[in-house]
Structures are given as C-alpha cells and as structure tokens.
C-alpha cells in the first residue's frame, strides 16, 4: 500500500491533495512531486512464515532453551520486560504469540544521489538467535523513498496500526508443524 506525504512537512496526505492540509505548511502540491512510502503486508508475510515446516516449532525455543549462566542476560528472553510478558496469562506465555524487533536505516540509491531508501525490517524475537536474523525469517514491512530522512512519526504510523491490529485481533495461520490452523 502506498502512503503519500508532504515533501515539506512530511505529514501523511492523499494523492489528490493540491495543498498540504497542515496549516503551518500550506505547501502547493502536484501529483508528480508527492513522495511516498510503501507498506507491505505483515499478515501475508507471517502466514507465509508459519506455513513453512519447522517454523512453528522454532517459536518454542524460548520455552526450552539452555542458558549458559543463569546470572547472565544472554538473549531478549532474559530481560525484565520480556519475562513479565511471558508470565502465565500474559501475551507471550503461549507459543502462538510472537513479538517483533524492528530496524530501519537509509541507504543512498547512488553514491552521488541525495535520494535514499529506508527499509523497515521486523525480526521475530521468539526464533532462536541463529535463525532470527536469517533473511528468510525477516519481514520487510515497509520502504521509505525520498531525498530526506523519514519523519518516524509519519513512517511508523501505519505499522503501529497494523501491529496493534495483530495484537488485538490476531491472525489465523496454518502450520504444518501442528497440522491445524490457530
């Protein structure tokens, strides 16, 4: 899905906007000059990941991993906040629920260009560390295109809404590891 934004103040706008609706900006706009960013379906990518044999079983890693030293923080699972969410009755107490770590950074399209692309990646914390950063397990959630760094409030808003929807409504997926959908 394309999300358009004002090139001057970077608030989200519609493609048919001729003047930025931000009263402090009022930038005149033409369709060919309106920059955009892309939102890719997190749900579709999650369904694809869960359909792979072994993926669901890998999500159980947090429940049966072996720590080298009980006093050390060896992974995200050892953090105070994560432990709180894993308590009985909490969101991460079941293997069916997951959490994300997100990352973005800009890369210039060409060495001499001011135009850059900012991919937004989601990694699934519940995968074993050696699989968590494997490119086949990374979700490409979005791409920001432009001559300036993204306004993170603008760029992350649709992803916040998507993840909030996932958290409150969930998504039904089919896993060959458990031979049923959940």
C-alpha positions in Angstrom: 0.0 0.0 0.0 1.3 3.5 -0.9 1.3 6.2 1.7 1.9 9.7 0.4 3.4 12.5 2.4 4.1 16.3 2.1 7.6 16.9 0.8 7.9 19.9 3.1 6.4 19.0 6.5 6.2 15.1 5.9 2.6 14.7 7.2 0.6 12.0 5.6 -1.6 13.2 2.7 -3.7 11.8 -0.1 -2.5 11.6 -3.7 -5.2 14.1 -4.8 -4.1 16.8 -2.4 -3.2 20.1 -4.1 -2.3 22.0 -0.9 -0.8 20.4 2.2 -3.6 20.4 4.9 -1.1 21.3 7.6 -1.9 24.9 8.4 1.7 25.8 9.2 2.9 24.3 5.9 0.3 25.0 3.1 2.8 23.6 0.5 1.4 23.7 -3.0 1.5 20.1 -4.3 1.5 18.5 -7.8 0.9 14.7 -8.2 4.3 14.1 -9.8 6.1 15.8 -6.8 4.3 13.9 -4.0 6.8 11.5 -2.3 5.5 8.2 -0.8 6.4 5.2 1.2 5.3 1.6 0.9 3.6 -0.6 3.5 4.0 -4.3 2.8 1.5 -6.8 4.4 2.9 -8.1 7.7 0.0 -10.6 7.8 0.7 -12.1 4.4 4.4 -12.5 5.3 3.5 -14.1 8.7 1.2 -16.5 7.0 4.0 -17.5 4.6 6.5 -18.0 7.5 4.1 -20.1 9.5 3.3 -22.3 6.5 7.0 -23.4 6.4 7.7 -26.8 8.1 9.7 -26.2 11.3 8.9 -22.6 11.8 6.2 -23.0 14.5 8.4 -25.5 16.3 11.2 -22.9 16.3 9.0 -20.5 18.1 9.1 -22.8 21.1 12.8 -22.1 21.6 12.2 -19.6 24.3 10.5 -22.2 26.5 13.2 -24.9 26.3 16.5 -23.2 25.6 19.5 -23.9 27.8 21.2 -20.9 29.4 25.0 -21.0 29.8 24.9 -18.9 33.1 21.7 -18.2 34.9 23.0 -14.8 36.1 23.7 -13.6 32.5 21.4 -11.8 30.1 22.1 -13.9 27.0 19.1 -13.0 24.9 16.0 -10.9 24.9 14.1 -13.6 26.9 16.3 -12.8 29.9 15.2 -9.1 30.1 12.8 -8.0 32.9 10.1 -6.8 30.5 10.2 -9.9 28.3 9.9 -12.1 31.4 6.9 -10.1 32.5 5.1 -10.7 29.2 5.9 -14.5 29.5 4.2 -14.9 32.8 1.1 -17.1 33.0 -1.9 -15.3 31.4 0.3 -12.7 29.6 0.7 -12.2 25.9 3.9 -14.2 25.3 3.0 -17.1 27.7 1.9 -19.1 24.6 3.9 -20.3 21.6 1.1 -19.0 19.4 2.1 -15.4 20.1 5.2 -13.5 19.0 6.9 -10.2 19.3 9.0 -8.1 16.9 12.2 -6.1 17.0 12.2 -3.5 14.2 15.1 -1.8 12.4 15.4 0.8 9.7 18.4 2.7 8.2 18.8 4.6 5.0 20.8 3.7 2.0 21.6 6.0 -0.9 20.3 4.8 -4.3 23.5 6.0 -6.0 26.7 7.4 -4.5 26.1 10.8 -6.0 22.4 10.9 -5.2 20.6 12.6 -2.4 17.7 10.1 -2.9 17.6 7.3 -0.4 15.6 4.2 0.5 14.8 3.3 4.1 13.7 -0.3 4.5 11.8 -1.2 7.7 12.5 -4.7 8.9 10.8 -6.8 11.6 12.7 -9.7 13.3 10.8 -12.3 15.3 12.2 -12.4 18.8 11.0 -15.9 19.5 13.1 -17.5 16.9 16.5 -19.0 18.0 19.2 -16.3 17.6 20.9 -18.2 14.8 17.7 -18.2 12.8 16.3 -14.8 13.9 18.5 -12.8 11.5 18.3 -15.3 8.6 16.9 -13.3 5.6 14.2 -15.9 5.1 12.8 -15.1 8.5 12.9 -11.3 8.3 9.7 -9.4 7.5 10.1 -6.5 5.1 7.3 -4.2 6.5 8.0 -1.0 4.5 10.1 1.2 2.3 10.5 5.0 2.6 11.6 6.8 -0.5 12.9 10.3 -0.5 15.6 12.9 -0.5 15.3 13.3 3.3 15.3 11.1 6.3 11.9 9.8 7.2 9.8 11.5 9.8 9.4 8.5 12.0 6.0 9.6 13.3 4.7 9.5 9.7 6.6 6.5 8.6 5.8 4.2 11.6 2.2 5.2 12.0 0.7 2.6 9.6 3.0 -0.1 11.0 1.9 0.7 14.5 -1.7 0.4 13.4 -1.0 -3.0 11.7 0.8 -4.4 14.7 -1.9 -3.1 17.1 -4.5 -4.8 15.0 -2.5 -8.0 15.1 -2.2 -7.8 18.8 -5.9 -7.2 19.4 -7.5 -9.3 16.6 -4.7 -11.8 15.8 -4.5 -13.7 12.5 -5.4 -17.2 11.7 -2.4 -19.2 10.2 -1.9 -22.8 9.1 1.2 -24.6 10.3 2.3 -28.0 9.0 4.1 -28.5 12.4 0.8 -28.8 14.3 -1.5 -29.8 11.4 -4.2 -27.2 12.2 -4.8 -23.5 12.0 -4.7 -21.3 15.0 
